[in-house]
Amino acid sequence: MNRNILGNSEEQVDIANLRKNYTSGGLVEDDLLDDPVEFFKLWLNQAIDSEVPEPNAMSLATVSESGKAENRIVLLKGVGKRSIQFYTNYNSRKGKSLEVNPSVAVNFWWAELERQVRMNGDAAKLSRRESEDYFQSRPRESQLGAWASEQSSEITNRAELSKSFEAVKQRFGKDPIPTPGFWGGYNITLNEIEFWQGRPGRLHDRILYTYGDGGWTFKRLQP
Ligand SMILES: Cc1cc2nc3c(=O)[nH]c(=O)nc-3n(C[C@H](O)[C@H](O)[C@H](O)COP(=O)(O)O)c2cc1C
């Protein structure tokens, strides 16, 4: 078999041999809460307290109109009773996919805590009011950036982007910056949440919550 060797000549790394034994914790049924969203908030707070870099960064998978899987990182910006929220450009690739297929999968990986949280749900646009409230709370530079970028469209070069940013800056001067109609949030209504805690010997803990008629129920999955 070909070994996958990475690194420079001083220090070579065989990625097939990269592995870590997870020892920092365990997840037993007594630890759980009836409401997995509350449990997620607990884990998120622990990730924040542990100074995990970008604890609210999550991978967001969508399905394109032609059925292709796609994935990117976005930032979690809110947690509701049975939902989570993020913000983006509605004309972006993900925006176009969500238009035809609201089904999403989300993943958080907090390496320092050896924890993963997976979620499944359906995304729907937030109300205009909610998107505006969040947009108006953003730093001015981010607001200008949202106007300047047609996210996911091709651009000839970096200079074009800078030009677009300068033009937007001129246009708004010192005025308050309105929320672009093409920009806003999504609310993901959650159907499944799985909590994964790394354990020694690959005998990890996995607890899967599913939402049904009677509310949330959970089961333990094999690692
Ligand atoms: C740490 C991190 C945070 C990001 N947060 C966001 C975000 O909140 N919203 C967003 O639209 N893009 C965010 N991005 C950029 C996306 O990963 C992606 O490049 C962009 O949304 C275009 O994706 P699309 O072409 O699939 O629509 C983030 C990227 C990184 C690495």
The ligand as an SDF file (V2000), in Angstrom:
LIG
                    3D

 31 33  0  0  0  0  0  0  0  0999 V2000
  -14.6560   30.1080   10.4290 C   0  0  0  0  0  0  0  0  0  0  0  0
  -15.5390   30.4610    9.2630 C   0  0  0  0  0  0  0  0  0  0  0  0
  -16.7540   31.0960    9.4940 C   0  0  0  0  0  0  0  0  0  0  0  0
  -17.5970   31.4230    8.4320 C   0  0  0  0  0  0  0  0  0  0  0  0
  -18.8180   31.9530    8.7050 N   0  0  0  0  0  0  0  0  0  0  0  0
  -19.6800   32.2050    7.6760 C   0  0  0  0  0  0  0  0  0  0  0  0
  -21.0140   32.6510    7.9490 C   0  0  0  0  0  0  0  0  0  0  0  0
  -21.4520   32.7920    9.1100 O   0  0  0  0  0  0  0  0  0  0  0  0
  -21.8180   32.8980    6.8920 N   0  0  0  0  0  0  0  0  0  0  0  0
  -21.3990   32.7270    5.5870 C   0  0  0  0  0  0  0  0  0  0  0  0
  -22.1800   32.9730    4.6760 O   0  0  0  0  0  0  0  0  0  0  0  0
  -20.1630   32.2710    5.3120 N   0  0  0  0  0  0  0  0  0  0  0  0
  -19.2950   32.0020    6.3260 C   0  0  0  0  0  0  0  0  0  0  0  0
  -18.0330   31.5160    6.0410 N   0  0  0  0  0  0  0  0  0  0  0  0
  -17.6460   31.3230    4.6280 C   0  0  0  0  0  0  0  0  0  0  0  0
  -18.2360   30.0050    4.1190 C   0  0  0  0  0  0  0  0  0  0  0  0
  -17.4780   28.9010    4.5970 O   0  0  0  0  0  0  0  0  0  0  0  0
  -18.3260   29.9360    2.5800 C   0  0  0  0  0  0  0  0  0  0  0  0
  -17.0700   30.1840    2.0000 O   0  0  0  0  0  0  0  0  0  0  0  0
  -19.3270   30.9360    2.0050 C   0  0  0  0  0  0  0  0  0  0  0  0
  -20.4810   31.0470    2.8210 O   0  0  0  0  0  0  0  0  0  0  0  0
  -19.7530   30.5280    0.5890 C   0  0  0  0  0  0  0  0  0  0  0  0
  -20.3410   29.2570    0.6270 O   0  0  0  0  0  0  0  0  0  0  0  0
  -21.2720   28.6970   -0.5510 P   0  0  0  0  0  0  0  0  0  0  0  0
  -20.5910   29.0700   -1.8600 O   0  0  0  0  0  0  0  0  0  0  0  0
  -21.3380   27.2220   -0.3380 O   0  0  0  0  0  0  0  0  0  0  0  0
  -22.6190   29.3620   -0.4190 O   0  0  0  0  0  0  0  0  0  0  0  0
  -17.1850   31.1460    7.0960 C   0  0  0  0  0  0  0  0  0  0  0  0
  -15.9680   30.5070    6.8740 C   0  0  0  0  0  0  0  0  0  0  0  0
  -15.1630   30.1530    7.9340 C   0  0  0  0  0  0  0  0  0  0  0  0
  -13.8780   29.4190    7.6640 C   0  0  0  0  0  0  0  0  0  0  0  0
  1  2  1  0
  2  3  1  0
  2 30  2  0
  3  4  2  0
  4  5  1  0
  4 28  1  0
  5  6  2  0
  6  7  1  0
  6 13  1  0
  7  8  2  0
  7  9  1  0
  9 10  1  0
 10 11  2  0
 10 12  1  0
 12 13  2  0
 13 14  1  0
 14 15  1  0
 14 28  1  0
 15 16  1  0
 16 17  1  0
 16 18  1  0
 18 19  1  0
 18 20  1  0
 20 21  1  0
 20 22  1  0
 22 23  1  0
 23 24  1  0
 24 25  2  0
 24 26  1  0
 24 27  1  0
 28 29  2  0
 29 30  1  0
 30 31  1  0
M  END
$$$$
